Amino acid sequence: KAVFVLVSVLSAMLAFFSSAVIVPVAVYAWGEATTLALLWGAWLIGGAASYLVGRTLGRRVVAWAISPARVDYYASRISARAGFPTILLFQLALPSEIPGYVLGIVRCRIEVYLAALALAELPFAVGAVYLGESFVRGDYALLVGLGIAGIAFSATAFHQLHRRIGGDIPGTFAELQRGGHLEIITCAATHGYLPLLSRDESIHLQLRA
């Protein structure tokens, strides 16, 4: 159980860790209720730890766990005074390793963060356990159905979050360029390989577009 909890804690803190592959094993060994309690508790510990890292150590240390560009983008849009609905939506919409660090960096009130974390992680923990249980039973139709429902739920939350915080795609790319995270370049209208186009007129139109 200690290994399962440790992996689950790390999965809530690091982008390259996932506890999904060991959930079916846990369900088979301990049953749904125990697995749910361990998974949810471990995700809460991981989320609290990522918040404390962001709050006490800041951006430079967080950069080793997740993309600095993503941290900068959301930190510029989520303020310390953001209300509970926004914080909850932030938790629901994004991979669990991002909100904790960002909300720690912007110094969101810890009681608001922990309440949103607990509510947001519970449905994902329930979903993960049911996915694991359907895999153990070989009920692949339920497995696929739950997977699709989870994706749809996350996509809806993501869309609502960006409506709430003002999702500006061109502006975001401009901010990332100013921060040195990417370089915006132009390209041909249809990505044609210009030296192979036979007419100069075609090349000029590609570039003008």
Residue pairs with C-beta under 8 A, 6 or more apart in sequence:
1 30
1 38
4 19
4 22
4 26
4 38
4 39
4 42
5 38
5 41
5 42
5 45
6 42
7 17
7 19
7 22
8 19
8 38
8 39
8 42
8 43
8 46
9 42
9 43
9 45
9 46
9 49
10 17
10 46
11 17
11 18
11 19
11 20
11 43
11 46
11 96
11 97
12 42
12 43
12 45
12 46
12 47
12 49
12 50
12 96
12 97
12 100
12 121
13 46
13 49
13 50
13 53
13 65
13 97
13 100
14 65
14 97
15 65
15 66
15 67
15 95
15 97
19 39
19 42
19 128
20 128
20 131
23 35
23 39
23 128
23 129
23 131
23 132
24 131
24 132
24 133
24 135
24 136
26 34
26 35
26 38
26 39
26 132
27 35
27 129
27 132
27 133
27 136
28 136
30 38
32 129
32 130
32 133
35 129
35 132
36 125
36 126
36 129
39 125
39 128
39 129
40 121
40 122
40 125
43 96
43 121
43 124
43 125
44 114
44 117
44 118
44 121
46 96
46 100
47 96
47 99
47 100
47 117
47 121
48 100
48 114
48 117
49 100
50 65
50 97
50 100
50 101
50 104
51 100
51 101
51 103
51 104
51 108
51 110
51 113
52 104
53 61
53 62
53 65
53 100
53 101
53 104
54 62
54 100
54 101
54 102
54 103
54 104
54 105
55 104
55 105
55 107
56 104
58 105
59 68
59 71
59 72
59 75
59 105
62 68
62 71
62 101
62 105
63 71
65 97
65 101
66 97
66 98
66 101
68 181
69 176
69 179
69 181
69 182
70 98
71 98
71 101
71 102
71 105
72 175
72 176
72 179
72 181
73 172
73 175
73 176
74 90
74 94
74 98
74 102
75 102
75 105
75 106
76 175
77 165
77 166
78 86
78 87
78 90
78 102
78 103
78 106
78 108
78 165
79 106
80 106
80 107
80 108
80 109
82 90
82 108
84 112
84 115
84 116
86 161
86 164
86 165
87 99
87 103
87 108
87 112
87 113
87 116
88 116
88 119
88 120
89 157
89 160
89 161
89 164
90 99
90 102
90 103
90 116
90 161
91 99
91 116
91 117
91 119
91 120
91 121
92 120
92 153
92 154
92 157
92 161
93 154
93 157
93 158
93 160
93 161
94 158
94 161
96 121
96 124
99 113
99 117
100 113
100 117
103 113
104 113
123 153
124 150
127 146
127 149
127 150
130 142
130 146
131 143
131 146
131 147
131 150
134 140
134 142
134 143
134 146
135 143
173 182
173 184
174 184
176 182
177 183
177 184
186 207
188 194
188 206
188 207
188 209
189 205
189 206
189 207
189 209
190 206
192 202
192 206
194 203
194 206
194 207
197 203
197 206
